[in-house]
Amino acid sequence: MSTPHNEANLGDIAKTVITPGDPLRAKYIAENFLEDYKLVNSVRGMYAYTGKYQEKEVTVMASGMGMPSMGIYCYELYKFYDVENIIRIGSCGSYKPELKLFDIILAENTFSESNFALTLNNEDCHIVSSSSELNKIIEETAHETNKNICIGNTVCTDCFDVYMTDVNQFLARVPENFNPVSAEMEAFALFYVAKMLNKKAACLMSVVDSKYIKDVATSEERQTGLNNMIKLALDASLKL
């Protein structure tokens, strides 16, 4: 079995999938954290690897950047490969001064101005939640492994917020009392598809830029400096 975007056979993909955006990050995770892993998809260079993490089977598959790309891959994983849990791990921009580079955020709810839900499912929906069950497991795992995480809401944008002509005008359109702690570009599609298909989804993010921080993480730092988040997602997958 395969889809237009995934050459893996049924059974090649584990029930729990960790999804970084970057294919090279998926490769990095497989090579540095998994045992007995194999490449199960390389269509369009969107690598997927299935292997063992502490004897537990897990798949790491890239999602690409943005909601359309994430929407395709998570839909196919849930719908055609019987995946039950997807934990997105990615980078984000911070909207809180207390958050520093590579601090970890766990998303509760995400807001998007996108018509992703309307186009996919004829629903005018702009706020969607992560799986409370997955979030509880991740939160407990963070506590057990002495990792500090910030739990809060995020905005999911159609463009890189750093390139917005006026980010404050965008933030003024965010619903009152939503209070986003960060911005990223994939979580809304993941959470909405999970909700639509009655699956579970969570999103972990590491801060790589901020309106309060002059430093911006380089591409190399983004790939190798996110190990705490990667380890947290994998440790949480052991309980699924």
Stockholm file with secondary structure:
# STOCKHOLM 1.0

chainA/1-240         MSTPHNEANLGDIAKTVITPGDPLRAKYIAENFLEDYKLVNSVRGMYAYTGKYQEKEVTVMASGMGMPSMGIYCYELYKFYDVENIIRIGSCGSYKPELKLFDIILAENTFSESNFALTLNNEDCHIVSSSSELNKIIEETAHETNKNICIGNTVCTDCFDVYMTDVNQFLARVPENFNPVSAEMEAFALFYVAKMLNKKAACLMSVVDSKYIKDVATSEERQTGLNNMIKLALDASLKL
#=GR chainA/1-240 SS CCBTTBCCCTTSSCSEEEECSCHHHHHHHHHHHCEEEEEEECGGGCCEEEEEETTEEEEEECCCSSHHHHHHHHHHHHHHSCCCEEEEEEEEEECSTTCCTTCEEEEEEEECCCCHHHHHHSCCCCEEECCHHHHHHHHHHHHHTTCCEEEEEEEECSSCGGGCSCHHHHHHHSCTTCCEEEEESSHHHHHHHHHHTTCEEEEEEEEEEETTBSCCCCHHHHHHTTHHHHHHHHHHHTTC
#=GC SS_cons         CCBTTBCCCTTSSCSEEEECSCHHHHHHHHHHHCEEEEEEECGGGCCEEEEEETTEEEEEECCCSSHHHHHHHHHHHHHHSCCCEEEEEEEEEECSTTCCTTCEEEEEEEECCCCHHHHHHSCCCCEEECCHHHHHHHHHHHHHTTCCEEEEEEEECSSCGGGCSCHHHHHHHSCTTCCEEEEESSHHHHHHHHHHTTCEEEEEEEEEEETTBSCCCCHHHHHHTTHHHHHHHHHHHTTC
//
